[in-house]
Amino acid sequence: MAHQHHHHAPPPVTEGRTGFRRRAAFIIGGLTSGHGVFHWIAQSFIVVLPEVRDLLLGGSVIAVTSIQTTREIMSGVVSLPGGVLTDALRRYWGWVMAVCMAMFGVGWLLMAAAGWQVPGSSWLTSQESVAVSESSSLNPAGYALLIIGMAIVAVAASVWHLPAMAALSSHFSHRRGSVLSFHGVGGNVGDVLGPVLTGLLLATLTWQAIISIYAAVPIFLAFLVFWAFRDIGERAQAAADEARDERPSDTMRTQVEETKILVRNPRIWGITIVAGLRGMAYIGFITILPLYLADVLGLTSSDEYSDLRNLVLRGSLIGLLVLVGIFASPLTGYLSDRIGRKLVLIPAMIALALITLLMAPLGDSLVVMSALLAALGLFLYSDQPILTAAAMDIVREGTAATTLGLMSTSRFIFSAASPLIAGWLYERNPDNLFYYTAALYVVAIVILIFIPLPRAELPEDDHDGHGHHHHEDDEHTGH
């Protein structure tokens, strides 16, 4: 059954020709930059996990991985209901994004406050404060602040992504894979710059001092976000109303009906399971990686002469993992728009599994590990935007944020226990981390092979306003 939105062109404002804030470059650039801020601070915290473990949590791997588990659980709790509400209340997307940016900063302030609970803590790294911290066990007050702060951070980051990515998907439907991949590049830039800068600062500042400074940035940016995107939801609402040919008063009722259709689609569930396994592999790997670099490769504080080299190298290796993805992600997104999602996704995930497996026998060499991390980065951050685009190809107009919420919830349900599992396996043998991660990739590949996805469609003109949406009733055999 054909849907009415196939016969209507979106309102002309979707490509933004009526003001500076409505231009495509401003919308894409602004949302991409905001995405970078979230990733910059989150990835910086990954770098300092060895310090958090040793100086605040009494050396407990399970305690430090439980912080990431908290992030996954809270993100999963808010993602699906947040997606439904985001679609229904799209007029207020600007407010939602501004509040999320402010909450993100507040959450990190609480996490920084955890570090200040340590006896002898200070702004500057000193051997005296380290000695006091290392002689103590897990700090209960600090641990509680870490958990509460991470919960707030997780909610803010998850809800921010929903209107941001839904707006991009709605405004640039013909270039969805490319635009979402470019949006991912913003996160990648933050993932590269944050760890390198943090590694450099760790040689002078304590981890809690660094996070305190970082936390001020999103609080300030919240005002800028509101100014820039205060009416972006109104333009998306106009597009959805035009596509549905409905009265605005029918929005919530219609949203419930569209959501029911969405959750009955087996292809959407298949994609969400693949995204969940993929997220499970990623979060387990990235949580334990800095511990591996510190424990196995010795990239930790040992004496005053090697501190700077080791800490900067640790941050740089985590940044290297992402650096190559900055260039690979837009290319793979473009290819997926042209030749089809599966023809890009499956080879990329096979490469992820093989490279990760090689880290088990070869990862104890710094040079080889550096090369493997660079190779892994070619594919590690490029497949999630394509999985998102694959889901968007299938769903109806007006359910973009709901779909994102469903995928995010799936990912977080799968991912919640992954840091704890990876940490448990790591304590028994560090190489177990790589076997565990590769096995998850293999399962995801097998499932993806059997999911029928829409064929790639080339629009004649990216600016003509006609999207290439695919609805549930289409019978596609896949690639």
C-alpha positions as a printed Julia matrix, in Angstrom:
479×3 Matrix{Float64}:
  0.0     0.0     0.0
  1.45    3.31   -1.01
  1.62    6.13    1.49
  0.67    9.69    0.84
  4.07   11.05    1.68
  5.42    9.55   -1.51
  3.35   12.02   -3.48
  4.3    15.22   -1.69
  7.52   17.19   -1.86
  8.75   18.49    1.5
  8.37   22.22    2.05
 11.14   24.22    0.4
 12.54   25.37    3.72
 14.02   21.92    4.31
 17.06   22.81    2.24
 17.25   26.18    3.97
 17.22   29.17    1.68
 15.47   31.71    3.9
 18.19   32.73    6.38
 21.67   32.05    7.68
 20.51   29.57   10.3
 18.5    27.66    7.68
 21.36   27.02    5.32
 22.39   23.41    4.87
 26.02   24.15    5.78
 24.98   25.84    9.04
 22.6    23.04   10.07
 25.02   20.22    9.26
 28.03   22.08   10.64
 26.31   23.12   13.86
 24.86   19.72   14.69
 28.12   18.02   13.75
 30.09   20.37   16.04
 27.71   19.71   18.92
 28.18   16.0    18.34
 31.92   16.54   18.58
 31.63   18.14   22.03
 29.77   15.11   23.42
 32.38   12.72   22.08
 35.36   14.87   23.04
 34.57   14.75   26.76
 33.26   11.17   26.79
 36.34    9.82   25.02
 38.61   11.88   27.28
 37.12   10.11   30.28
 37.98    6.77   28.64
 41.64    7.83   28.64
 41.69    8.53   32.39
 40.01    5.24   33.38
 43.33    3.76   34.64
 43.76    6.76   36.96
 40.14    6.54   38.12
 40.6     2.82   38.82
 43.88    3.18   40.69
 43.39    6.46   42.56
 39.67    6.41   43.41
 38.35    2.85   43.06
 41.06    0.88   44.83
 42.26   -0.81   41.63
 38.93   -2.55   40.98
 38.37   -3.36   37.29
 34.72   -4.28   37.96
 34.08   -0.94   39.7
 35.54    1.07   36.83
 33.67   -0.93   34.17
 30.42   -0.52   36.12
 30.6     3.21   35.35
 30.33    2.43   31.64
 27.58   -0.09   32.37
 25.64    2.68   34.11
 26.0     4.77   30.97
 24.61    1.99   28.79
 21.68    1.23   31.1
 20.57    4.86   31.45
 20.92    5.48   27.73
 18.77    2.46   27.0
 16.08    3.49   29.47
 15.53    6.89   27.86
 16.16    6.14   24.18
 12.9     4.52   23.03
 10.43    6.69   24.99
 12.64    9.65   24.16
 12.4     8.8    20.47
  8.61    8.62   20.49
  8.32   11.93   22.35
 10.93   13.54   20.09
  8.87   12.7    17.01
  5.66   13.87   18.65
  7.13   17.12   20.02
  9.44   18.02   17.17
  8.47   21.71   17.39
 10.57   21.91   20.57
 13.73   20.24   19.31
 15.77   23.42   19.89
 14.8    23.51   23.57
 15.52   19.79   23.98
 19.02   20.07   22.53
 19.9    23.14   24.62
 18.77   21.5    27.86
 20.67   18.31   26.99
 23.88   20.27   26.38
 23.57   21.97   29.78
 22.78   18.66   31.55
 25.83   17.1    29.92
 28.07   19.69   31.56
 26.41   19.3    34.96
 26.9    15.52   34.83
 30.61   15.88   34.18
 30.9    18.39   37.04
 29.51   15.75   39.38
 31.99   13.18   38.06
 34.84   15.63   38.56
 33.6    16.17   42.11
 34.13   12.44   42.69
 37.85   12.91   42.21
 37.95   15.72   44.73
 36.77   13.24   47.41
 40.19   11.58   47.4
 42.37   12.59   50.4
 45.25   14.77   49.24
 43.63   15.53   45.88
 44.78   18.66   44.1
 44.71   20.37   40.71
 48.29   19.45   39.88
 49.64   15.92   39.69
 52.05   15.24   42.52
 53.81   12.16   43.83
 52.46   12.89   47.33
 48.8    12.87   46.25
 49.33    9.74   44.17
 50.93    7.96   47.13
 48.01    8.85   49.42
 45.46    7.74   46.83
 47.16    4.46   46.02
 47.3     3.51   49.67
 43.51    3.73   50.03
 40.7     1.42   49.01
 37.58    2.18   46.98
 36.16    5.59   47.91
 32.37    5.13   48.44
 31.41    8.82   48.15
 33.49    9.26   45.03
 32.1     6.1    43.47
 28.52    7.25   44.12
 29.21   10.63   42.49
 30.72    8.87   39.48
 27.62    6.73   39.03
 25.17    9.63   39.46
 27.18   11.9    37.17
 27.46    9.24   34.47
 23.71    8.61   34.64
 23.03   12.3    33.94
 25.65   12.38   31.18
 24.12    9.3    29.54
 20.58   10.69   29.54
 21.71   14.03   28.13
 23.83   12.49   25.36
 21.17    9.96   24.32
 18.34   12.47   24.12
 20.51   15.02   22.25
 21.23   12.53   19.47
 17.55   11.89   18.76
 16.44   15.34   17.52
 19.87   16.07   16.01
 19.96   12.96   13.81
 16.22   13.04   13.08
 16.56   16.63   11.84
 19.41   15.69    9.52
 17.51   12.66    8.22
 14.41   14.75    7.55
 16.13   17.74    5.97
 18.52   15.79    3.74
 16.64   12.62    2.82
 18.44   12.1    -0.51
 21.88   12.27    1.1
 20.94   10.51    4.32
 23.87    8.08    4.42
 26.35   10.81    3.53
 24.95   13.41    5.94
 24.65   11.0     8.87
 28.2     9.8     8.2
 29.4    13.42    8.14
 27.58   13.95   11.44
 29.52   10.95   12.72
 32.75   12.65   11.67
 32.0    15.4    14.2
 32.01   12.75   16.89
 35.19   11.31   15.42
 36.99   14.67   15.59
 36.06   14.93   19.26
 37.2    11.33   19.77
 40.62   12.2    18.31
 41.31   15.6    19.87
 39.93   14.77   23.32
 42.21   11.79   24.13
 45.37   13.44   22.77
 44.76   16.65   24.73
 43.81   14.69   27.84
 46.95   12.55   27.65
 49.02   15.72   27.42
 47.22   17.37   30.35
 47.52   14.26   32.52
 51.24   14.83   32.83
 50.5    18.06   34.74
 46.87   18.01   35.97
 44.96   15.4    37.94
 42.14   13.63   36.11
 39.47   15.4    38.17
 40.98   18.8    37.34
 40.83   18.02   33.61
 37.19   16.9    33.77
 36.29   20.0    35.82
 37.65   22.25   33.07
 35.96   20.26   30.31
 32.57   20.36   32.07
 32.34   24.14   31.75
 32.31   23.97   27.94
 28.87   22.35   27.32
 27.25   24.54   29.99
 28.37   27.62   28.06
 27.46   26.08   24.69
 23.87   25.41   25.78
 22.98   29.06   25.13
 24.58   28.96   21.68
 22.72   25.77   20.8
 19.37   27.33   21.65
 20.1    30.4    19.51
 21.24   28.31   16.54
 18.5    25.64   16.49
 15.53   27.13   18.3
 13.24   26.7    15.26
 14.74   23.63   13.58
 11.91   21.49   14.94
  9.25   23.76   13.46
 10.66   23.21    9.97
 10.73   19.44   10.52
  7.13   19.6    11.78
  6.09   21.4     8.61
  7.72   18.68    6.5
  5.96   15.91    8.45
  2.58   17.67    8.23
  2.99   18.09    4.48
  3.99   14.46    4.06
  1.11   13.14    6.12
 -1.44   15.71    4.94
 -2.71   15.88    8.5
 -3.77   18.5    11.02
 -1.19   19.33   13.7
 -3.73   18.38   16.39
 -3.57   14.77   15.14
  0.17   14.48   15.76
  0.23   12.37   18.94
 -2.55   10.01   17.81
 -0.85    9.52   14.46
  2.52    9.06   16.17
  1.17    6.17   18.24
 -0.21    4.46   15.12
  3.05    4.97   13.21
  5.01    3.56   16.15
  2.83    0.43   16.22
  3.56   -0.14   12.51
  7.27    0.43   13.13
  7.61   -2.14   15.92
  5.85   -4.8    13.8
  8.49   -4.55   11.07
 10.86   -7.57   11.24
 13.54   -5.86    9.16
 13.76   -3.03   11.68
 14.18   -5.56   14.48
 16.9    -7.32   12.52
 18.83   -4.1    12.04
 18.42   -3.14   15.69
 19.8    -6.51   16.83
 22.82   -6.1    14.55
 23.33   -2.56   15.9
 23.0    -3.94   19.44
 25.67   -6.6    18.91
 27.86   -4.04   17.2
 27.48   -1.65   20.14
 28.15   -4.48   22.59
 31.46   -5.22   20.86
 32.45   -1.56   20.77
 31.7    -0.59   24.37
 33.43   -3.65   25.82
 36.51   -3.04   23.68
 36.82    0.72   24.22
 36.3     0.45   27.99
 39.09   -2.08   28.51
 41.5    -0.75   25.85
 43.04    1.99   28.06
 43.5    -0.55   30.85
 45.26   -2.87   28.36
 47.49   -0.01   27.18
 48.4     0.83   30.78
 48.8    -2.71   32.13
 50.2    -4.69   29.18
 52.05   -2.02   27.18
 53.14   -0.03   30.24
 51.66    3.3    29.14
 51.16    4.67   32.65
 52.81    6.95   35.2
 56.07    5.39   36.38
 58.6     8.17   36.89
 58.78   11.88   36.17
 60.79   11.44   32.97
 58.51    8.92   31.25
 55.17   10.27   32.47
 54.65   12.68   29.59
 55.65   10.2    26.88
 53.55    7.34   28.25
 50.42    9.36   28.96
 50.46   11.24   25.66
 51.1     7.97   23.83
 48.14    6.32   25.56
 45.84    9.17   24.61
 47.24    9.29   21.08
 46.66    5.58   20.49
 43.02    5.92   21.51
 42.79    8.97   19.25
 44.51    7.08   16.43
 41.74    4.51   16.6
 39.38    7.25   15.47
 41.61    9.47   13.32
 41.5     7.31   10.22
 37.74    6.99   10.62
 37.38   10.71    9.97
 38.32   10.05    6.37
 36.84    6.56    6.02
 33.38    7.28    7.44
 32.15    9.81    4.83
 33.49    7.61    2.02
 31.69    4.51    3.27
 28.51    6.54    3.8
 28.72    7.82    0.23
 29.33    4.31   -1.12
 26.37    2.95    0.84
 24.12    5.57   -0.78
 25.36    4.51   -4.22
 25.88    0.75   -4.18
 23.76   -0.35   -1.21
 24.11   -0.68    2.55
 24.96   -4.4     2.69
 27.76   -4.22    0.15
 29.55   -1.79    2.47
 28.51   -3.11    5.89
 29.39   -6.79    5.58
 33.0    -6.41    4.32
 33.62   -3.71    6.95
 32.41   -5.92    9.78
 34.45   -8.89    8.51
 37.52   -6.63    8.61
 36.69   -5.58   12.19
 36.52   -9.22   13.32
 39.81  -10.2    11.64
 41.8    -7.17   12.85
 40.55   -7.61   16.41
 41.55  -11.29   16.37
 45.09  -10.34   15.31
 45.44   -8.21   18.45
 45.44  -11.32   20.66
 48.79  -12.75   19.45
 50.37   -9.45   18.33
 48.98   -6.75   20.66
 51.81   -6.87   23.21
 54.07   -5.06   20.74
 53.58   -1.28   20.83
 54.46   -0.83   17.16
 52.21   -3.65   15.94
 49.35   -2.61   18.23
 49.57    0.94   16.88
 49.27   -0.36   13.31
 46.34   -2.63   14.2
 44.49    0.19   15.96
 44.93    2.39   12.88
 43.58   -0.4    10.66
 40.67   -1.0    13.04
 39.82    2.69   12.89
 39.12    2.44    9.17
 35.93    0.54    9.97
 35.17    0.99   13.68
 33.15    4.2    13.44
 31.8     4.0     9.9
 29.21    1.22   10.14
 26.86    2.65   12.79
 25.75    5.62   10.6
 25.11    3.19    7.73
 23.05    0.89    9.96
 21.05    3.95   10.98
 20.58    4.97    7.35
 19.46    1.41    6.49
 16.72    1.65    9.09
 15.7     5.12    7.87
 15.37    3.73    4.33
 12.63    1.41    5.54
 10.56    3.53    7.94
  7.8     6.04    7.19
  8.19    9.81    7.28
  7.67   11.14   10.8
  9.07    8.17   12.73
 12.76    9.0    12.4
 13.4     9.76   16.08
 11.29    6.77   17.18
 13.42    4.53   14.97
 16.6     6.04   16.4
 15.24    5.48   19.89
 14.41    1.85   19.12
 17.9     1.23   17.71
 19.55    3.0    20.64
 17.52    1.05   23.19
 18.47   -2.21   21.49
 22.11   -1.25   21.48
 22.1    -0.25   25.13
 20.2    -3.36   26.24
 22.83   -5.49   24.53
 25.7    -3.27   25.69
 24.82   -2.81   29.37
 26.62   -5.88   30.64
 29.39   -5.77   28.05
 31.94   -3.7    30.04
 31.47   -6.01   33.03
 31.83   -9.14   30.86
 34.89   -7.71   29.12
 36.39   -6.68   32.47
 35.79  -10.13   33.97
 37.41  -11.81   30.96
 40.29   -9.3    30.96
 41.18  -10.05   34.59
 41.63  -13.72   33.65
 43.6   -13.12   30.45
 44.02   -9.77   28.68
 43.77  -11.49   25.28
 40.22  -12.59   26.1
 39.1    -9.03   25.31
 39.93   -9.54   21.63
 38.36  -13.0    21.32
 35.17  -11.72   22.93
 34.94   -8.67   20.66
 35.62  -10.63   17.47
 32.98  -13.24   18.35
 30.33  -10.51   18.65
 31.23   -9.15   15.22
 30.88  -12.61   13.68
 27.38  -13.11   15.12
 26.32   -9.67   13.85
 27.61  -10.49   10.35
 25.64  -13.74   10.18
 22.4   -11.98   11.16
 22.97   -9.09    8.74
 23.42  -11.45    5.8
 19.82  -12.64    6.16
 18.16   -9.21    6.53
 16.57   -8.0     3.24
 17.41   -4.32    2.75
 16.1    -1.88    0.13
 18.19   -1.54   -3.0
 20.24    1.58   -3.48
 18.39    4.28   -5.42
 20.1     7.16   -7.17
 18.0    10.35   -7.17
 18.22   12.37  -10.34
 18.58   15.6    -8.4
 19.51   15.87   -4.74
 17.65   19.19   -4.49
 14.36   18.27   -6.06
 12.74   17.51   -2.72
 11.67   13.93   -3.47
 13.01   11.42   -1.01
 13.72    7.78   -1.73
 11.86    6.35    1.25
 10.94    2.7     1.35
  7.81    1.61    3.16
  7.0    -1.54    5.03
  4.96   -3.21    2.33
  7.77   -3.28   -0.24
  9.07   -6.75   -0.9
 12.81   -6.4    -1.26
 15.06   -9.38   -1.64
 18.17   -7.51   -0.53
 21.53   -7.6    -2.17
